[in-house]
Amino acid sequence: MKLSIKLHTGKAEMPAVLLIHGLGMNNYFWVDPKKCFVLGGLAPLTIFLSDRLDKSGNTISFGTVDPNIRGLWSCLKSCGFSLASWTQSQPLGPIQIAIEELRTALDAVRNKWPDKTIYLLGHSRGGLIARRFLLYENAGDIEGLITICSPHSGTGMAKFSRFLKPAGLLLEKILPNKSRVALTKALSRLAVFFQSPAISELTPESEFMASLQSTLPKEIRKLSFGGTSPALFQVVVRLPGGNHKVLRFPDLLSGVIPSEHLPRELTPGLGDALVSAESAKLSGGDHHNFPDNHVKAAYDTKIHGIILDFLS
């Protein structure tokens, strides 16, 4: 299997870290978030990182991103770690394909740095790819596993498509006519994404999740992170007089779905919009929750600091 694997050689005495992106992402998730598109090219990753008002004067926007934001590749590189990552050939495909690609990527890492300690670091489904590999493969040279917002107990994402229509109806009331066609198309593609076989594999009752019931060997060091802010994205509406109205998902659903019926993934304090903080906990290791959404957690400098301490 031939993959385009990105490699960086760091300091001789530092470990190597192999980064594994999540479902529907690509290698830019780690290297340059401003170039990353998600959900099979549906939207730029920055939509889920924007938390500032857009001063461009646009009637509708998603806000802007902190210009100083940087991914884990840049963070780890600056600290002297050797790094490897790749774009999965089928980022929306069956997880077994990505597991096979991980084996190929690991072979490249071992050939490049035969004497280095190796850590696996995965975001979202990427963490499950690594965990499944470690459970069933002979990987005695892997020192540790780090997961960020990975659904170790599964996720109810497949059921989220039913929330998209009411959210769309609410947005249509505030969007100008020229924006409604794009909204309808985007929500349609998002619904297809949530109902894809790749998402079905992540449901708690799936055969794949059942295969993860065993615990990882004690000698593998473990660290995990969960998010507790379901504010996955915002829509900034410019009002007359220069004022703005900021609408956040899933707050958009509050008028349609009673709070007591929201799943943990979408409940403030309990989930990151796609994965519950409880499900993100990797058994047998240290776990930390942060007030981030599913994407922002991977760019949280406090999380970066804990990862650096763990690797060092």
C-alpha positions in Angstrom: 0.0 0.0 0.0 1.5 3.3 -1.1 0.7 6.4 1.0 1.8 10.0 0.9 3.4 10.1 4.4 4.7 13.4 5.8 7.8 13.0 7.9 9.8 15.4 10.0 13.1 14.5 11.7 13.5 16.1 15.1 16.1 15.9 17.8 17.9 12.5 18.2 16.9 12.1 21.8 13.2 12.9 21.3 10.4 10.3 20.6 8.6 10.1 17.3 4.8 10.9 17.2 2.5 9.5 14.5 -0.6 11.6 14.2 -3.9 10.2 12.9 -6.7 12.5 11.8 -10.4 11.8 12.2 -13.4 11.1 10.1 -13.8 13.2 7.0 -10.6 15.2 7.7 -7.2 15.3 6.0 -3.5 15.8 6.9 -3.9 19.6 7.0 -5.8 19.1 10.3 -2.5 18.7 12.0 -0.2 20.8 9.7 -2.3 23.8 8.6 -5.9 24.1 9.8 -6.6 27.0 7.5 -6.1 24.7 4.5 -8.2 21.8 5.9 -11.6 21.0 4.6 -13.9 18.6 6.5 -16.9 16.3 5.9 -15.5 15.2 2.5 -14.9 18.8 1.4 -18.2 20.2 2.6 -16.7 23.1 4.7 -13.4 24.6 5.8 -12.3 23.4 9.2 -12.0 27.1 10.3 -15.8 27.3 10.6 -15.5 25.1 13.7 -12.6 27.2 15.1 -14.1 30.7 14.6 -15.0 32.5 17.8 -14.6 36.1 16.8 -16.8 38.6 15.0 -16.2 39.1 11.3 -15.4 42.8 10.6 -15.5 42.4 6.9 -19.0 43.7 6.7 -20.6 40.5 5.3 -24.3 40.2 6.1 -23.8 36.5 7.2 -20.6 35.0 8.3 -19.2 32.3 10.6 -16.8 34.7 12.3 -13.0 34.7 12.2 -10.3 32.5 13.6 -7.5 33.5 16.0 -4.7 34.4 13.7 -2.2 32.8 16.1 -3.8 29.4 16.1 -1.5 26.5 15.3 -1.9 22.8 15.1 -0.1 20.1 17.0 2.3 19.5 14.2 3.8 22.9 14.6 3.7 22.6 18.4 5.5 19.3 18.5 7.9 20.2 15.8 9.1 23.3 17.7 9.8 21.1 20.7 12.1 18.7 18.8 9.9 15.7 18.2 10.1 13.6 15.1 6.7 13.5 13.4 4.7 11.5 10.9 1.2 11.8 9.5 -0.8 11.0 6.3 -4.1 11.7 4.7 -6.3 8.6 4.8 -7.2 7.4 1.3 -10.8 7.1 2.3 -11.4 9.6 5.1 -15.2 8.8 5.0 -14.6 5.1 4.3 -14.6 2.0 6.6 -12.4 2.2 9.6 -10.6 -1.1 8.7 -9.0 0.7 5.6 -7.5 3.3 7.9 -6.2 0.7 10.2 -4.4 -1.0 7.4 -2.9 2.4 6.4 -1.8 2.9 9.9 0.2 -0.3 9.7 1.9 1.1 6.5 2.6 4.4 8.1 4.1 2.8 11.2 6.4 0.7 9.0 7.6 4.0 7.4 8.3 5.5 10.9 10.2 2.4 12.0 12.3 2.4 8.9 13.0 6.1 9.1 13.8 6.1 12.9 14.6 2.5 13.9 15.7 3.3 17.4 13.1 5.8 18.4 10.3 5.5 20.9 7.0 5.8 19.2 3.7 7.4 20.3 0.4 7.4 18.5 -1.8 10.5 18.7 -5.3 10.5 17.3 -8.2 12.9 17.0 -11.8 11.6 17.1 -12.0 8.4 15.0 -8.2 8.6 14.6 -7.9 7.6 18.3 -10.1 4.6 17.7 -8.0 3.6 14.7 -4.9 3.6 16.9 -6.6 1.8 19.8 -8.0 -1.0 17.5 -4.5 -1.4 16.0 -2.9 -1.7 19.4 -5.4 -4.3 20.6 -4.9 -6.7 17.7 -1.5 -6.1 16.3 2.0 -6.9 17.6 3.1 -3.4 18.5 5.4 -3.8 21.4 7.5 -0.8 20.3 4.6 1.6 20.8 5.2 3.5 24.1 1.9 5.3 24.4 -1.5 6.4 23.0 -3.0 9.9 23.2 -6.6 10.5 22.1 -8.5 13.8 21.7 -12.3 13.6 21.6 -12.3 10.0 20.5 -15.6 8.1 21.1 -14.2 5.2 23.1 -17.8 4.2 24.1 -19.3 5.2 20.8 -21.3 8.2 19.7 -24.9 8.9 18.7 -23.8 11.0 15.7 -25.8 8.8 13.3 -29.0 10.1 15.0 -28.1 13.8 14.6 -29.4 14.0 11.0 -32.9 14.4 12.5 -31.9 17.7 14.1 -30.7 19.2 10.9 -34.1 20.0 9.4 -35.4 22.0 12.4 -32.0 23.8 12.5 -32.3 24.6 8.8 -35.8 26.0 9.2 -34.6 28.3 11.9 -31.7 29.5 9.9 -33.9 30.1 6.8 -35.8 32.7 8.8 -32.7 34.9 9.2 -30.8 34.2 6.1 -31.2 36.3 2.9 -32.7 34.5 -0.1 -29.4 34.2 -1.9 -27.9 32.2 1.0 -30.8 29.7 1.5 -29.9 27.6 -1.5 -26.4 27.1 -0.2 -27.7 26.3 3.3 -30.1 23.7 1.9 -27.3 22.0 -0.1 -24.9 22.1 2.9 -27.5 20.5 5.3 -28.4 17.9 2.7 -24.7 16.8 2.4 -24.3 16.9 6.2 -27.3 14.6 6.6 -25.8 12.2 4.1 -22.5 12.3 6.2 -24.3 11.5 9.4 -26.0 8.5 7.9 -22.9 7.1 6.2 -21.7 3.6 7.0 -18.5 5.1 8.5 -20.7 6.9 11.1 -22.7 3.7 11.7 -19.4 2.0 12.8 -19.2 4.5 15.7 -22.5 3.8 17.2 -22.3 2.1 20.7 -24.0 -1.1 19.4 -21.9 -1.5 16.3 -19.7 -4.6 15.7 -16.6 -2.3 15.5 -17.3 -0.8 18.9 -17.8 -4.3 20.3 -14.3 -5.2 19.1 -12.9 -2.5 21.4 -14.2 -4.0 24.6 -10.7 -5.4 25.6 -8.4 -3.1 27.5 -5.0 -2.0 26.2 -1.9 -3.6 27.7 -0.9 -1.9 31.0 2.6 -1.2 29.6 1.2 1.2 27.0 1.0 4.7 28.5 -2.4 6.4 28.0 -3.7 9.9 27.9 -7.1 11.2 26.7 -9.1 14.4 26.4 -12.7 15.3 26.1 -14.6 18.4 25.2 -17.6 19.9 27.1 -18.7 22.7 24.8 -21.2 21.7 22.1 -20.9 25.1 20.4 -19.7 23.5 17.2 -20.0 26.6 15.1 -21.6 30.1 15.1 -23.5 32.1 12.6 -22.9 35.9 12.8 -25.7 38.0 11.4 -25.0 41.7 10.8 -27.9 43.8 11.8 -28.8 47.4 10.8 -26.8 50.0 12.7 -23.7 47.8 12.8 -24.9 45.5 15.5 -24.5 41.7 15.3 -26.5 38.7 16.4 -24.5 35.5 17.1 -26.3 32.2 16.8 -24.5 29.0 17.9 -25.2 25.4 17.2 -26.8 23.6 19.1 -28.4 26.7 20.7 -30.3 27.0 17.3 -32.2 23.9 18.4 -33.4 25.2 21.7 -36.7 26.4 20.3 -37.4 23.1 18.7 -36.0 20.4 21.0 -36.5 20.5 24.8 -33.2 20.6 26.6 -34.1 17.3 28.5 -34.2 15.5 25.1 -30.8 16.7 23.9 -28.2 13.9 23.8 -25.1 14.1 25.9 -23.0 15.0 22.9 -25.1 18.2 22.4 -25.6 19.1 26.1 -23.4 21.9 27.6 -20.9 20.5 30.1 -21.4 17.0 28.9 -20.3 16.9 25.2 -18.3 18.5 22.4 -21.2 18.4 19.9 -20.2 15.1 18.4 -18.7 13.0 21.3 -19.7 13.0 25.0 -16.9 13.8 27.5 -17.7 10.4 29.2 -17.2 8.5 25.9 -13.9 10.4 25.3 -12.3 8.8 28.3 -9.7 6.2 27.5 -9.7 3.5 30.2 -6.6 3.0 32.2 -5.0 6.4 31.6 -5.1 10.0 32.7 -8.1 11.9 31.3 -8.8 15.7 31.1 -11.9 17.6 30.0 -11.8 21.1 28.6 -14.5 23.5 27.6 -13.9 23.0 23.9 -15.9 21.8 21.0 -15.0 18.6 19.0 -12.5 20.5 16.7 -11.2 23.2 19.0 -9.8 20.7 21.5 -7.0 19.8 19.1 -5.9 23.4 19.1 -6.2 24.2 22.8 -2.8 25.4 24.0 -3.5 24.0 27.5 -4.1 20.5 26.0 -0.9 21.0 24.0 0.9 21.6 27.2 -0.3 18.5 28.9 0.6 16.4 25.8 4.1 17.9 25.8 4.5 17.0 29.5 3.2 13.4 28.8 5.6 12.9 25.9 8.6 14.3 27.8 
